Amino acid sequence: MVPPPAVQKFRESLRGQSFCPGEPGYDAARTIPNAMIDRRPAIIARCAGAADVIACVRFAREHDVLVSVRGGGHSVAGKSVCDGGLMIDLSAMKGMRVDPARRTARAEAGLKLGEFDRETQAFGLATTLGVVPTTGISGLTLGGGFGNLMAKHGLALDNVISVDVVTADGRLLTAHAQENEDLFWGVRGSSGNLGVVTSLEYRLHKVGPVLGGAVLHPVSKTKDVLFFCREFAQKVPDEVVIQGGAFTTPDGAPVFGVAACYCGSALSEGEKVLQPLRKFGPPIADMISPMTYVQMQSFFEPFFPPGRYTYVKSNFLRTLSDEAITTIATWAGKSPSPYTFAPFFEHWHGAVSRVGVTETAFPHRQHSWNLFAWSVWADPADSAKNIQWTRDCWEAIRPFLVSGSYVNYVSDEGDVFARAAYGPNYDRLVMLKRKYDPGNFFRMNHNIKPSDAMPAAAKA
Ligand SMILES: Cc1cc2nc3c(=O)[nH]c(=O)nc-3n(C[C@H](O)[C@H](O)[C@H](O)COP(=O)(O)OP(=O)(O)OC[C@H]3O[C@@H](n4cnc5c(N)ncnc54)[C@H](O)[C@@H]3O)c2cc1C
């Protein structure tokens, strides 16, 4: 319990707004897109800049208050909202400056990726971010950042040049390849464990228009489509990213869709490259066409309105073997909810796989097929059956999966999960956690525990 005068003094010290229970704006500020998360922070500080973030960290330390950090609020595990503590809400920090000559952008941590893309595309530039424009750039980037430009330009975090970070002792540090290099390494993949990132500088690339969209097949054809995708994926150049899975169209048809984006400069070449995908079957619908990059980035937006219940399981496949395909196909179209995407794959290749496993804290460079069951439903009365279905589906697919998951895609899996998720980089991250956050002040995340024992080799 923090004495009310101390709370009052803290709130008055902020440049941004703040909210406490019962006040106007409080409920909207604590609500995130996943309706499964219903937590009530004692204070929400909507920071206006780095000085507010520093004030939050110092206040929370002084009064031993739990903190959570909200970027875009899209973590399906709901890590951005705490119960009873201080929520450091970055959603009002949306400053951005594009330098077209250097092809870089400095972006504040509260931007959503649709906002970021709009600013960079004004100059015909872009960098890898996710595929749903309402997702926050910072949580997405600090955990990894799969997107349509990933095979050509790497993950979102591979394009980060520099970050400003408020660490647990309340200092603001700049980290890049020549300054605080260890922090720069760790921030790229450790999902908020080392501090609050207030702004990020990204490398940009010339992008757009693109050839993109999706083809749809009846869900009964899932197995054939997956066999085709396995062959097709081996031949695609770095300009192409494909992803696909089972879902239900808005008019109620269960389908297996494959989305593709070609980001090369000659769309005529893209037409040739994507032709086999558009011919196979043939599909019952072909929505692939030339479009602006911003249109491509908005393609999936209608499928993810806020306020639905979401539960996700995700791991990389060891390989997309015949047996894995057969099992995946068994579960396609069987979800109890028409809003679910499951099973669903992303094909990871190209630039992302040319970065070494230990070059950044993000370790998942060697597996080509990331799989998830992204269960979504609208009525809380359906929660038990949808969660159970997701778990059953995952148990059936588990024999084909590696143990580590991409941190950005999972619901809360508990402590054991983190070690596998950070894989061979976990011990080095424990050392960084001991240096930058020995008291585990930042623990509302897929947590790296400073107290975890390390093998003797890692300590040396
Ligand atoms: C509809 C939807 C679509 C998605 N599509 C993609 C996709 O295409 N590609 C992809 O890679 N991922 C995707 N994701 C996953 C997404 O990357 C994660 O949910 C990510 O955590 C979202 O970031 P955020 O800032 O919105 O989330 P938040 O919930 O705000 O944050 C996520 C985590 O990061 C921490 N964090 C956030 N900002 C900061 C900061 N500035 N400093 C320190 N810690 C911070 C939070 O404390 C929390 O632990 C999607 C998620 C959803 C719900």
The ligand as an SDF file (V2000), in Angstrom:
LIG
                    3D

 53 58  0  0  0  0  0  0  0  0999 V2000
   -3.8310   -9.7830  -33.8070 C   0  0  0  0  0  0  0  0  0  0  0  0
   -2.3600  -10.0390  -33.6030 C   0  0  0  0  0  0  0  0  0  0  0  0
   -1.5160  -10.1310  -34.7030 C   0  0  0  0  0  0  0  0  0  0  0  0
   -0.1570  -10.3490  -34.5440 C   0  0  0  0  0  0  0  0  0  0  0  0
    0.6490  -10.4460  -35.6480 N   0  0  0  0  0  0  0  0  0  0  0  0
    1.9770  -10.6270  -35.4930 C   0  0  0  0  0  0  0  0  0  0  0  0
    2.8500  -10.6940  -36.6190 C   0  0  0  0  0  0  0  0  0  0  0  0
    2.4340  -10.5780  -37.7570 O   0  0  0  0  0  0  0  0  0  0  0  0
    4.1720  -10.8950  -36.3980 N   0  0  0  0  0  0  0  0  0  0  0  0
    4.6810  -11.0400  -35.1550 C   0  0  0  0  0  0  0  0  0  0  0  0
    5.8830  -11.2280  -35.0180 O   0  0  0  0  0  0  0  0  0  0  0  0
    3.8750  -10.9730  -34.0710 N   0  0  0  0  0  0  0  0  0  0  0  0
    2.5500  -10.7810  -34.2170 C   0  0  0  0  0  0  0  0  0  0  0  0
    1.7380  -10.7530  -33.1230 N   0  0  0  0  0  0  0  0  0  0  0  0
    2.3160  -10.9810  -31.8080 C   0  0  0  0  0  0  0  0  0  0  0  0
    2.8980   -9.6840  -31.2840 C   0  0  0  0  0  0  0  0  0  0  0  0
    4.1980   -9.5380  -31.7750 O   0  0  0  0  0  0  0  0  0  0  0  0
    2.9510   -9.7240  -29.7570 C   0  0  0  0  0  0  0  0  0  0  0  0
    1.6650   -9.8570  -29.2490 O   0  0  0  0  0  0  0  0  0  0  0  0
    3.6420   -8.4790  -29.2030 C   0  0  0  0  0  0  0  0  0  0  0  0
    3.8720   -8.7190  -27.8400 O   0  0  0  0  0  0  0  0  0  0  0  0
    2.7970   -7.2480  -29.3790 C   0  0  0  0  0  0  0  0  0  0  0  0
    3.4610   -6.1120  -28.9710 O   0  0  0  0  0  0  0  0  0  0  0  0
    2.6400   -4.9720  -28.2240 P   0  0  0  0  0  0  0  0  0  0  0  0
    3.5630   -3.8470  -27.9660 O   0  0  0  0  0  0  0  0  0  0  0  0
    1.3800   -4.7100  -28.9600 O   0  0  0  0  0  0  0  0  0  0  0  0
    2.2460   -5.7680  -26.9110 O   0  0  0  0  0  0  0  0  0  0  0  0
    2.2560   -5.4750  -25.3590 P   0  0  0  0  0  0  0  0  0  0  0  0
    1.2390   -6.4140  -24.8060 O   0  0  0  0  0  0  0  0  0  0  0  0
    2.1110   -4.0440  -25.0540 O   0  0  0  0  0  0  0  0  0  0  0  0
    3.6990   -5.9350  -24.9310 O   0  0  0  0  0  0  0  0  0  0  0  0
    4.1620   -7.2700  -25.0900 C   0  0  0  0  0  0  0  0  0  0  0  0
    5.3140   -7.5220  -24.1170 C   0  0  0  0  0  0  0  0  0  0  0  0
    6.3790   -6.6310  -24.4110 O   0  0  0  0  0  0  0  0  0  0  0  0
    6.6080   -5.7430  -23.3180 C   0  0  0  0  0  0  0  0  0  0  0  0
    6.7950   -4.4140  -23.8690 N   0  0  0  0  0  0  0  0  0  0  0  0
    6.0060   -3.7670  -24.7580 C   0  0  0  0  0  0  0  0  0  0  0  0
    6.5310   -2.5820  -25.0750 N   0  0  0  0  0  0  0  0  0  0  0  0
    7.6840   -2.4790  -24.3760 C   0  0  0  0  0  0  0  0  0  0  0  0
    8.6820   -1.4880  -24.2830 C   0  0  0  0  0  0  0  0  0  0  0  0
    8.6220   -0.3840  -25.0200 N   0  0  0  0  0  0  0  0  0  0  0  0
    9.7360   -1.6990  -23.4590 N   0  0  0  0  0  0  0  0  0  0  0  0
    9.8230   -2.8370  -22.7380 C   0  0  0  0  0  0  0  0  0  0  0  0
    8.9040   -3.8070  -22.7830 N   0  0  0  0  0  0  0  0  0  0  0  0
    7.8510   -3.6330  -23.6010 C   0  0  0  0  0  0  0  0  0  0  0  0
    5.3710   -5.8270  -22.4580 C   0  0  0  0  0  0  0  0  0  0  0  0
    5.6350   -5.5320  -21.1210 O   0  0  0  0  0  0  0  0  0  0  0  0
    4.9440   -7.2560  -22.6470 C   0  0  0  0  0  0  0  0  0  0  0  0
    5.6780   -8.1180  -21.8100 O   0  0  0  0  0  0  0  0  0  0  0  0
    0.3710  -10.5100  -33.2460 C   0  0  0  0  0  0  0  0  0  0  0  0
   -0.4690  -10.4310  -32.1300 C   0  0  0  0  0  0  0  0  0  0  0  0
   -1.8230  -10.1970  -32.3000 C   0  0  0  0  0  0  0  0  0  0  0  0
   -2.7160  -10.1500  -31.1040 C   0  0  0  0  0  0  0  0  0  0  0  0
  1  2  1  0
  2  3  1  0
  2 52  2  0
  3  4  2  0
  4  5  1  0
  4 50  1  0
  5  6  2  0
  6  7  1  0
  6 13  1  0
  7  8  2  0
  7  9  1  0
  9 10  1  0
 10 11  2  0
 10 12  1  0
 12 13  2  0
 13 14  1  0
 14 15  1  0
 14 50  1  0
 15 16  1  0
 16 17  1  0
 16 18  1  0
 18 19  1  0
 18 20  1  0
 20 21  1  0
 20 22  1  0
 22 23  1  0
 23 24  1  0
 24 25  2  0
 24 26  1  0
 24 27  1  0
 27 28  1  0
 28 29  2  0
 28 30  1  0
 28 31  1  0
 31 32  1  0
 32 33  1  0
 33 34  1  0
 33 48  1  0
 34 35  1  0
 35 36  1  0
 35 46  1  0
 36 37  1  0
 36 45  1  0
 37 38  2  0
 38 39  1  0
 39 40  1  0
 39 45  2  0
 40 41  1  0
 40 42  2  0
 42 43  1  0
 43 44  2  0
 44 45  1  0
 46 47  1  0
 46 48  1  0
 48 49  1  0
 50 51  2  0
 51 52  1  0
 52 53  1  0
M  END
$$$$
